Amino acid sequence: MNWKVLVAVVVVLAALGLLALTEQGRQYAAFLGKGLGSLVGSVLKAYPGKTFNFELTVDEKAAYGQAFSMSNSNLVVSGRGSAIKIDDKTWNLGDKEVEIKATGSGDIAFTADGKIELKMDTKTFQIDGRSTNDVKVEVMIVPTAFSLDNIKKDMINITSATGTMLKSFDSTAITANFEKSNLQIDNFSGMLELKNQTTTLSGTAANIQIDGRNV
């Protein structure tokens, strides 16, 4: 937090303490205290905590139900899909295994049963070796392997997850193992991979909780 802002908050708190010495002062302090609460909340939002690096490895189903925004991201996914829409034309995939590679921005979501819904404005796009550029792509696919970088989400909640987490901060490393635990990750930015029935999230975060406790 900016030290000048911190000093200002301390000065206001000291003033409120002096006002509390008289009855009239206490009433005035109570009025100011309400405004101070909003001020402190705004300050905390304006100066968020320092982020740290982490890698989280959990079972594949941890990604189900999650959604992310992506910006200038690199996507590689293999799996089965029935159709793909490229610009205004829809192509039948015949429910066969395909490999898609793309760079661009957009949104990606995992359904409750593990399918991927992708909407992407691509700079480059390739499917099974056939390439094009600057197209809009929409596809739903059942992935067998998947990787995507440069994704962000304000808060990730994962329920009943089993796996491991490695957190590194200022030359300190912490490893945590968990089983059927609830996870919360704040201000995530990084990469997501699905491979061998395992989900890996790696990147930076402002805070991680396991079963309600900060790690």
C-alpha positions as CSV (number, residue, x, y, z in Angstrom):
1,M,0.0,0.0,0.0
2,N,1.2,3.6,-0.7
3,W,2.8,4.9,2.5
4,K,1.2,8.3,2.2
5,V,-2.3,6.7,2.1
6,L,-1.4,4.5,5.1
7,V,-0.3,7.6,7.1
8,A,-3.5,9.4,6.2
9,V,-5.6,6.5,7.5
10,V,-3.6,6.4,10.8
11,V,-4.1,10.1,11.3
12,V,-7.9,9.9,10.8
13,L,-8.1,7.0,13.3
14,A,-6.1,9.0,15.9
15,A,-8.5,11.9,15.4
16,L,-11.5,9.6,15.9
17,G,-9.9,8.4,19.2
18,L,-9.7,12.0,20.5
19,L,-13.3,12.8,19.5
20,A,-14.5,9.7,21.5
21,L,-13.4,11.5,24.8
22,T,-16.7,13.6,24.9
23,E,-20.3,12.6,24.2
24,Q,-20.7,15.1,21.3
25,G,-17.4,13.9,20.0
26,R,-18.5,10.3,20.2
27,Q,-21.6,11.1,18.1
28,Y,-19.5,12.8,15.5
29,A,-16.9,10.0,15.5
30,A,-19.6,7.5,14.9
31,F,-20.8,9.5,11.8
32,L,-17.2,9.8,10.5
33,G,-16.6,6.1,11.2
34,K,-19.2,5.0,8.7
35,G,-17.4,7.0,6.0
36,L,-14.0,5.8,7.1
37,G,-15.2,2.2,6.6
38,S,-16.0,2.9,3.0
39,L,-12.7,4.7,2.6
40,V,-10.6,1.8,3.9
41,G,-12.5,-0.6,1.7
42,S,-11.7,1.6,-1.3
43,V,-8.1,1.9,-0.3
44,L,-7.7,-1.9,0.0
45,K,-9.2,-2.3,-3.5
46,A,-7.0,0.3,-5.0
47,Y,-3.9,-1.2,-3.4
48,P,-4.3,-5.0,-3.6
49,G,-2.0,-7.4,-1.8
50,K,1.2,-8.6,-3.5
51,T,0.7,-11.6,-5.8
52,F,2.8,-14.8,-5.7
53,N,3.6,-17.7,-8.0
54,F,1.9,-21.0,-7.7
55,E,1.2,-24.3,-9.4
56,L,-1.9,-26.3,-8.5
57,T,-2.4,-29.9,-9.7
58,V,-5.8,-31.5,-9.1
59,D,-8.1,-34.1,-10.7
60,E,-9.5,-33.4,-14.1
61,K,-13.0,-32.6,-12.9
62,A,-11.8,-29.6,-11.0
63,A,-12.0,-27.7,-14.3
64,Y,-15.7,-28.6,-14.9
65,G,-18.0,-25.6,-14.5
66,Q,-15.1,-23.1,-14.8
67,A,-15.0,-20.2,-17.2
68,F,-12.1,-17.9,-18.2
69,S,-11.4,-14.8,-20.3
70,M,-8.3,-14.9,-22.5
71,S,-6.3,-12.2,-24.2
72,N,-3.6,-12.9,-26.8
73,S,-3.7,-16.5,-25.7
74,N,-2.2,-19.6,-27.2
75,L,-4.6,-22.5,-27.4
76,V,-3.9,-26.2,-28.2
77,V,-6.7,-28.7,-27.8
78,S,-7.3,-32.3,-29.0
79,G,-10.6,-34.0,-28.7
80,R,-13.9,-34.9,-30.3
81,G,-16.4,-32.4,-31.6
82,S,-19.5,-32.5,-33.8
83,A,-19.2,-29.2,-35.5
84,I,-17.2,-26.0,-35.6
85,K,-18.3,-22.5,-36.7
86,I,-15.7,-20.4,-38.5
87,D,-16.9,-16.9,-39.2
88,D,-20.5,-17.5,-40.6
89,K,-20.0,-21.0,-41.9
90,T,-20.5,-24.2,-39.9
91,W,-18.4,-27.3,-40.6
92,N,-19.4,-30.8,-39.6
93,L,-16.6,-32.6,-37.8
94,G,-18.3,-36.0,-37.8
95,D,-17.6,-36.5,-34.1
96,K,-14.0,-37.4,-34.9
97,E,-10.8,-36.6,-33.1
98,V,-9.3,-33.3,-34.1
99,E,-6.5,-31.0,-33.0
100,I,-7.0,-27.3,-32.9
101,K,-4.3,-24.7,-32.5
102,A,-5.1,-21.0,-32.2
103,T,-3.9,-17.6,-30.9
104,G,-6.3,-14.8,-30.0
105,S,-8.8,-13.5,-27.5
106,G,-12.2,-14.5,-26.2
107,D,-13.9,-16.7,-23.7
108,I,-13.7,-20.3,-22.8
109,A,-16.0,-22.4,-20.5
110,F,-16.1,-25.9,-19.2
111,T,-19.5,-27.5,-19.0
112,A,-20.5,-29.6,-16.0
113,D,-19.8,-32.8,-18.0
114,G,-16.4,-31.7,-19.1
115,K,-17.0,-30.3,-22.6
116,I,-15.2,-27.1,-23.7
117,E,-17.2,-24.2,-25.2
118,L,-14.8,-21.9,-27.1
119,K,-15.6,-18.5,-28.6
120,M,-12.5,-16.8,-29.9
121,D,-11.4,-14.0,-32.2
122,T,-8.3,-15.6,-33.6
123,K,-5.2,-14.1,-35.1
124,T,-4.0,-17.5,-36.3
125,F,-6.1,-20.7,-36.5
126,Q,-5.3,-24.3,-37.4
127,I,-7.3,-27.5,-37.4
128,D,-5.7,-30.8,-38.3
129,G,-2.9,-28.9,-40.1
130,R,-5.2,-26.6,-42.2
131,S,-4.5,-23.0,-41.4
132,T,-6.2,-19.6,-41.7
133,N,-6.0,-16.2,-40.1
134,D,-8.2,-13.6,-38.5
135,V,-11.4,-15.6,-38.1
136,K,-14.1,-15.9,-35.5
137,V,-14.3,-19.5,-34.1
138,E,-17.0,-21.2,-32.1
139,V,-16.7,-24.8,-31.1
140,M,-17.8,-27.3,-28.5
141,I,-15.3,-30.2,-28.0
142,V,-14.7,-33.1,-25.5
143,P,-11.0,-32.7,-24.8
144,T,-8.4,-35.4,-24.4
145,A,-5.6,-32.9,-24.0
146,F,-5.7,-29.1,-23.6
147,S,-3.4,-26.1,-22.9
148,L,-4.2,-22.4,-22.8
149,D,-2.1,-19.5,-21.5
150,N,-2.8,-15.8,-20.7
151,I,-6.1,-16.4,-19.0
152,K,-7.6,-14.5,-16.1
153,K,-10.3,-14.8,-13.5
154,D,-11.1,-12.7,-10.4
155,M,-12.0,-15.7,-8.3
156,I,-11.9,-19.5,-8.9
157,N,-13.9,-21.8,-6.6
158,I,-13.2,-25.5,-6.8
159,T,-15.1,-28.0,-4.6
160,S,-14.1,-31.4,-3.4
161,A,-10.7,-31.3,-5.0
162,T,-7.8,-33.7,-4.4
163,G,-4.2,-32.8,-5.3
164,T,-1.2,-30.7,-4.4
165,M,-0.2,-27.0,-4.5
166,L,3.2,-25.4,-4.7
167,K,3.4,-21.7,-3.7
168,S,6.5,-19.6,-4.0
169,F,6.9,-16.0,-2.5
170,D,10.0,-14.0,-1.8
171,S,12.3,-17.1,-2.0
172,T,10.0,-19.1,0.2
173,A,8.3,-22.3,-1.1
174,I,5.3,-23.9,0.5
175,T,3.8,-27.3,-0.5
176,A,0.3,-28.3,0.5
177,N,-1.4,-31.7,-0.1
178,F,-5.2,-31.8,0.1
179,E,-8.0,-34.3,-0.3
180,K,-11.7,-33.6,-1.1
181,S,-11.1,-29.9,-0.2
182,N,-12.7,-26.7,-1.2
183,L,-10.3,-24.2,-2.9
184,Q,-10.6,-20.5,-3.5
185,I,-8.1,-18.6,-5.8
186,D,-8.2,-14.8,-6.0
187,N,-7.0,-12.7,-8.9
188,F,-5.7,-15.6,-11.0
189,S,-3.6,-15.0,-14.1
190,G,-1.7,-17.7,-15.9
191,M,-2.1,-21.0,-17.7
192,L,-4.4,-24.0,-17.6
193,E,-3.5,-27.5,-18.8
194,L,-5.5,-30.8,-19.0
195,K,-3.4,-33.9,-19.5
196,N,-3.6,-37.5,-18.4
197,Q,-6.9,-36.8,-16.5
198,T,-5.2,-34.1,-14.5
199,T,-5.8,-30.4,-14.3
200,T,-2.9,-28.0,-13.7
201,L,-3.3,-24.3,-13.0
202,S,0.0,-22.3,-12.9
203,G,0.6,-18.6,-12.7
204,T,0.1,-15.8,-10.1
205,A,-2.6,-15.2,-7.5
206,A,-3.3,-12.7,-4.7
207,N,-4.6,-15.3,-2.3
208,I,-5.4,-19.0,-2.1
209,Q,-7.6,-20.7,0.5
210,I,-7.9,-24.4,1.2
211,D,-11.1,-25.2,3.2
212,G,-11.3,-21.5,4.3
213,R,-7.7,-21.2,5.5
214,N,-5.1,-19.0,3.7
215,V,-2.1,-20.9,2.5
